Amino acid sequence: MFVMITDTTDTSKPPKPKVSRGNVGKEEAERILRLLEAEIVRSRRSRRQIERELGWSQGYLGSVLRRRIGLKVWHVFALSRELGIEPLSLFLTVSPPQDPTWILEQLGIAPPPPTPEPAPPAEEKPPVDWDLIEEMVRKLLREELAKFGLLEPEPAPS
């Protein structure tokens, strides 16, 4: 018996590329390489010394750093451990999570409860002395009017 299978895939639109949470872009890889290069310089060790310690062939590290060999996660782990850097810190420096509590959840650690906003300190304000304010305003007005010669002479007290 012969069965015919027909393809019903819609080819009118190209499929959207799937972007997963774990994809690392070229920018992140470039930043990791720059950080690793800076740490190599800071370590004051030659690339050849590091290659020997890692068991890599001569020139391999240079090829990774010059982007002739694609950067792999194991490169980052090997180099960071050799340089005394926590590998995770490199990844988090280059691409910090939008929600840092995600890391705690992945590690099985309960995130701390949010701290409540502190209440503003309750200040006891002194009662308003309206008579004092009125006297101050009158004094200021007299001084300003006197500057412009608009103040009438005050009657002499009897």
Residue pairs with C-beta under 8 A, 6 or more apart in sequence:
24 95
28 94
28 95
29 71
31 93
31 94
32 71
32 76
32 90
32 91
32 94
33 64
33 65
33 67
33 71
35 90
35 93
35 94
36 65
36 76
36 79
36 80
36 83
36 90
37 65
39 79
39 80
39 83
39 85
40 47
40 50
40 65
40 79
40 83
43 50
43 83
43 84
47 61
47 62
47 65
48 58
50 61
50 79
50 82
50 83
51 57
51 58
51 59
51 60
51 61
53 82
54 61
54 78
54 79
54 82
60 69
61 79
63 69
64 71
64 75
76 87
76 90
76 91
77 87
80 86
80 87
80 90
81 87
92 103
97 103
101 111
104 110
104 111
105 111
142 151
145 151
